[in-house]
Amino acid sequence: MKAFLAAVATMIVITAAAPLILEQLGFSAPGATSSSVRLD
């Protein structure tokens, strides 16, 4: 039971921290979807 609770707690921490960390690294949604390539 301890292992399950530790896994759930780890999952919650990763889920909460991932958007903040990815945004700091430059992997935000606007940055990922915008590009300077023109399609004619």
N, C-alpha and C positions, 0 to 999 in steps of 0.2 A: 504494500500500500504506500510505503514511503517513496518508492521509486516512481509510482504513478503520480503522486502529488508533486514530486520534484520535476517530473516531465511537464506537467500542466503549468507549473509556475514558470519554468523555463520558456515554454511556448508563449505564455502571456507576455513575458519580458521581451522576447524577440519580436513578437507581433507589435508591441507598443514602440519599440526602439527602431525598428527597421525603416519606417518612413523618414524619421529624423536623420538617421545615418545615411540613407541613400540620397537624401536631398543635399546633405553636406558634401557628398562625393560627386554631385552633379548628375545624378540619375533621376531627376524629377520628371514628371509627366510632360510639362511644357518643353523641357530641354530634350526629351527623348523623341517627341513628335515633331518638333520644328527642325527644318533643315534649310540649307542654302541652295539646294538643288532645284533647278527650274525644270518643270516638265512641260514641253510645248505640245 
